[in-house]
Each structure stands twice: as C-alpha cells, then as structure tokens.
C-alpha cells in the first residue's frame, strides 16, 4: 500500500528528530562553497565580452556539477537516517566526491540532455512564430509551444526524480541504467510526487519571506521527505549501500 503524503512527512520529521544539525550543516556548507565563487564572478567578471560570457557559462556549469555531487551526499545522509538510528557524521556530505563524482556528472549530463531535447520543439515553434506576420498567430503559437515545453520539463523532472537516490543504493548501475531504473519506479507515482512537491509551496514562500533563513529548516525537511518517498516506491532489494568510508578505501 502506498504511503500518503502526510505520513511521509511525519516519517521524515521522526527520522530528523534531534538530527537536523548534520543535514543543515551539509546544506549550508554546500551552499557557501558553490555560491561564493558565483558571487566573486558576478562582481569581477565582465560578461559583456565573448570571453567573459564563455567563462561565466563554464563556471556556472561546473558549480552545478558540484551542487549535484553535494546533493548525492545529502541524499546519502537522509537514507542512512531513514534506515538507522545510528549517528551520521557531517563528513558524509562528501560521499559523492569519494570515487563517485564521474558517475554523478555523467548521470547529470544525460539528465540535462533530455531537457535540451524536449526544448527543440519549443525552439522550432518559436522560429515559426517569428516567420508569421500575424501578431495573433504569433501569440497563440508562442503560448502553445511554451506550455508544451513546461509540461514536458515537468514530466522529465518527475521521471528522473529518483536518480540521485538510486546512485547511492545501486553503485554498480551505469548512468543510463539509473535513468531507466528511475523511469520504471516512477510509473504510476508521478502524480504522487508532483502533489508532494506542491504541498511544500507554502514552506518555500515562508523561506522566501524570511530572506532565506527558514531554508535551513525547510530544506532538510523536504530532502528527508523525498528520501521517504523514494524508499516507499523502491521495493527492490538494494545492493549493499556503500558508506563514505567504504568508497574512500577503494
């Protein structure tokens, strides 16, 4: 039987009780380590030049890779919280960097390529819009193509929502296998996850109005809830989960 969203949230709160500190610290350090270089570039790099634009795009892409690797570390911590009452050191936030970074980057790249592919129809329809001389037709085509792109992006995000949890539990799977595994698990569960994501909108607004300070509570809660969702839909026997220490010793 599928667990309801309120129960998933209750389970998340239960597993986080008295253990928020590690996830908050992992989130805070990842945010600082990726945002500081971005802020430095913002105030020092001249993006009006071609070279400056290329550097900006390149650094942004690299920082997104780092954010994704940190995300895997945070998922690793949340899964250990859900499966055991044993303490988890904050050093486990580096889990993704310990022999897994290349797999994570390739998986992220394949995931990102799918977003680009579904953008092609939007770009094609936009090109058609530019060729038409009718403002009304231009507006209709632009709106239809934009809605199509957003719907497809949401579907892709839901189809592959579990890849960075699966990479923790199935270290022997290739990036393409992880993508396929996530699609299979999300069959019949996309609506549930979409509803679960929407249920956090109020908390994200709270974080916004608090100038981001509330995110230090909201983020661990949402991350843990999504870990509970992953465990609820994944009934397959997992490979022996690798801890940070195991990866480091390889």
N, C-alpha and C positions, 0 to 999 in steps of 0.2 A: 504493500500500500504506500502511495506517495505521501510524503510528509508535507503538511500545509506550510505556507509562508510564516504565519505567526509561530509555529512550532520550531521552524528552522531558526528563526530569530531568538527564540527562547533558548534553544540549544547553544547558539553562538554566545549569548550572554552568560550561560552557565559555564561554558568552557573558557571564557575570558575572565571570569570572576577571580580577582586577585592577581591576574596575569596580564593586565593591559600594558604594563610598563615595557615589556620586551617588544611588542608589536608597535607601540607608539615610538619607541627609540629607533627601531628599524625603519619606520616610515619617515621620521624626522631626519635621520642621517642620509637616507636615500634622496630626500627632497633637497637637503642642503648640498650634497655632493653633485647633484645634477643641475640645480638652479643657480648656484654661484658662478660656474663657468658661463652659463647663459646670460646672467646679468653683466658679467665683465665684458662679454662680446657686445651686448646691447649698447654699452656706453663707450666702447673703444673702437668698434669695427664700423667702417664706412660701407654700408650696404648699397650705396648709390653707384658703386663701381662693379664691374663684372666679376673681378677677383673677390671683392668683398661679399658679393652675393653667393658665389660658389662656396666660400669659406663658411658663411652663415648656414647654408643648406647642409654642408658636410658635417659641421659640428652639431647641428640640430639632430641629424640622423644618428650620429654617434651617441649623443645623450639619450635618444630614445632607445637605443640598444642597451645602454646601461640601466635605464629605468626598467626595461623588460627583465633584465637579469636580476635586478633587485626585487622585482615583482615575484619571480620564481622563489627567491629566498623567503619572502614574506608568506607565500603560499605554503612553502615547506614548514615554516614555523606554525602556521594555522592548522595544518594537517596533523602535526605532532601534538598540538594542543587538543585536537578533537579525538585523537586515538589514545592519549595517555595523560595521566595527571602529573607525570614527571616534569620537572622544570626544564625549560629550553633556554640555553644561553643566547644572548643577543648576537653573538658571533655567527649564529646560524643564518643571519641575514646575508652572509657572503656565500651561502651554499651554491648559488648559481655560478659563481666565479671559479669554483673549485672543480675544474675538469669538465664543466657543462656549458661554458659560455658559447663555444662554437655551435653546439646543437641548438641552444636557445636563439642565437642570432639567425641561424638558417630557418628555424621554425617561424620566427617573427617575420623574416623576409618573405617566406612563402605565404604567410597570412596576409601581409601587406600587398603582395602582388594580386591577390584576389580582390582587394578593394579597388586597385587600379583597373583591373579587367572589367569590373562592373561599372566603372566610371566612363568607359568607352562609349556606350550607348548615349549617355548624357552629353558627352562632348560632340558626338555625331549629330544629335538632335539640336544642340546649341549652334552647330555650324549651319544646319538647315535654317534655323531661326534667323541667322544673320543674313542669309540669302533671300529671305522673303521680304517683300515690300509692304506687306500688311502688318501694321502695328498690333492688330488684334490677334492675327495668326501667330505672330512672333511671341506675344504674351502667353497664349494658350500652349504653344509647343514648349516654351521655356518652363512653364509651371509643371506640365506633364512630365517632362524629362527630369526636372529637379525632384519631383515626388517619387518617380521611379528609382532614381539613384539613392534617395534616402531609405526607401523601403528595402532595396537590395543590400545597402550597407548594414541596416539593422539585422537582416537575415544572416549576413556573413558573420556579424559580431556574435549572434546567438549560436550559429552553427559551430563556431570555433571558440566559444567562451571557456571551454574546459582544457584547452591545450596546455596552458601553463600550470595546471594542476596535474595533468596526465604525465608531463615530463618528469615530475617528482616521483610518481608511483611506477612508471614504466621506463626506466633509464635505457633499456635495450631497444626501444622503439625508435625508428628513424623519424625525422621531421614529417615526412609525408604520411607515415603510419599514425603519428599523433593527430594530424589533421583529420584523417579518416576516422580514427577512434572517437574523436570529439563529435564529429557529424553523426556517428551511429548512436552515441549516448544521448545526443540532443533530439533525436527523433521522438516526437511526442512530448518533449519537455521544453520546447522553445517558448511556448505561451507562459508556462510556469515561471521561467527565468525572467521573461520580459515583465511580467506582473511583479515579480520580486524586485527587479531593478526600479520600476516605477514607484514602488512603495517607499523607497528611500529619498524621493524628491524633497519631501519636507525637511529631512535632515540635512540635505545638501544646501537647501535655502538657509537653514539655520547657520550652517558653516559659513555661507556667503555673508550673511548679516553680521556674523561675529568676526569679520575680517580674516577668516580662515582659521581662527584659533580652535573652533569646535571640530575641525577636521581631525585633530589629534585624538578625539574620542570617536567621531563618526567613521573614520577610515578603518581602524581595527575592527569595529563592529560590522561594517559592511563586508570587509575582507573575510572575516570569520564566518559570516552568514553564507557567503558564496562557497566557502570551503564545505560548509554543512550541506549545501545544495549538491555540490559535486559528489560527496560521499553518499547522498541519498539516491542519486541516479546511477552511480557506478557500483554495480553488484558483482562485477567480475573479480576473480582473485587477483590481487596485485602482486607484482614482483616485490621481492624484499625491498622496502623503501631504503634508499641509501641516505645515511646521515652525512652531515658536513665532514665529520671526521673520516668516514669511510672513503669519501671522494678524494679527500686530501691525501690519503695514504696510498692511492692508486698510482 
